Amino acid sequence: MIVVTAAIIEKDGLVLAARRRKGKHLAGYWELPGGKLETGESPEFCLVRELKEEFDVETTVGSFFGENIHNYNGKVVRLLAYQVTHNKGDFKLIDHDKILWLALDDLRSVKWAPADIPLVDNYQSQALVRKTANKG
């Protein structure tokens, strides 16, 4: 099983989605950015490292959000998602060909990588519940 981390980065009510560039596994699919956990590193360290490598941004990892295990034709991935704060740096496209900041209602408007879908749906549901509770 391959352990992969994913960042849920929210800014001004929008969530970051990144599209995998041509030539990469799952090219054309959108994902919560992150990457493969290397031997000896924590998921939190992995996320900070991957976001620096993939976008040249500095981040802080917050609370654990959830996980999903997905089988990509025999390649089993355990995806660990965390709330992440973008501290500084402009997002540069290195492993991706496009990023979008999506409103909660628009999260399903892109073609997400299959492993990300349950996490995105769960995040959207929880965020909408929080939004409704704050109005009351």
N, C-alpha and C positions, 0 to 999 in steps of 0.2 A: 504494500500500500504506500502510495506517495502522499506525503502531508504537504498541503499547500495553504498559504495564508491569503486572506482577502481583506481589503480595507474598505470600510464604509465611511467615506468622507463626505460630510454634509456641510454646506456653507449657504447661509441665507435661505434655508429651506430647500435647497437643491442638493442632489446626490450625484457624485462623480461616477461616470461610466466611461470605460476605455475600450476601444475597438482593436482587436488583435490584427496586426499588420499582415499583409500577404507573405506567405512563406513560413509563417508560424503555425504551430498546432492550433486548430480551431480558428484559423484566419477568417476575418469577417464577423466573428461573433463578438459581442460586447461582454465585458466582465467587470467585476469589482476588482480593481488592481491589487496586485500582490505577487506572490511567487513561492517557489519551492523552498521548503525548510531544509537547510543544510545541516549536516551532522554537528551536534554540539551546540546549536543555537536555539534560543527560545523563539516561539512564534512572534513575540513582540519585537525582538531584535531583527528577525527575518523581515518583518513588514517595513521597519525603518530602513533597512538595507535595500530591499527591493524597490521601494518608492524612490529612494535616492538614485539607484542605478537606472530605473526605468523612466523617471521623470525629472531628475535633478531637483527634487524638492525636499525640504526638511519637515518632518512630521513628529507627532507624539501619539503613541498608541494608548488608547483608553480601555474601556471595558470590553470583555469578551461578549460577542453578540450571539453566536451560534455556530453550528457546524452542519455539514451535509456530506454524506458519502455517496459518491457516484461512480458507476462503472462505465468507462469509455472503451467498449469492446475489449475487455480483459485488462485494461489499465485502470486500476481502482485508485481513486483520488479521495482523500479526506480533506475537505475544505473547511478551514477555521476562519471565521469572520470576526473582526474587531472594529469597534468605533475608533476612528482615527481623526486627529486634528491636523490640518495643514497649517504649519507655522510660517514658512517663508519659501520663496522661490517661485518663479513662473514655471508652469508645467511645460516641459520639453518632450516632444514625441520621439521616443527611442525604440521601444518594443511595440508601440501602437501607432496607428495611422490617424487616429482621431479620438478626441475626448468630447464628452457632452456633460453639461450640468443639467440634470433632469428633475423636474418638479415631481412630487410624490405621485400625482395623478398620471404622469407620463412615463413612469418607470417601466411599464410593459410595452412601451412604444418601440423598443429596439429588440433585436434578436439576441437574447442573452445566451451565454454558454450554458449547457444543460446543468452543470453542477451548481451554477450561481442562482438558478431560477427559484428554488425553495427559499434561499436566503433573502433574495430580493423581495419575494412575495411576503415573507414573514416581516421583513423590515417595513415594507409599505403598510401592512396591516397595523403593526404596532405604532408607527408614526401617525397614521390617520386616527387611531384611538387616542393618542396623546393630544393631537391637534383638537379633536372634538372635546376632550376633557378640559383643555385649557380655555375653550370658549364658554364652557358652562360655569 
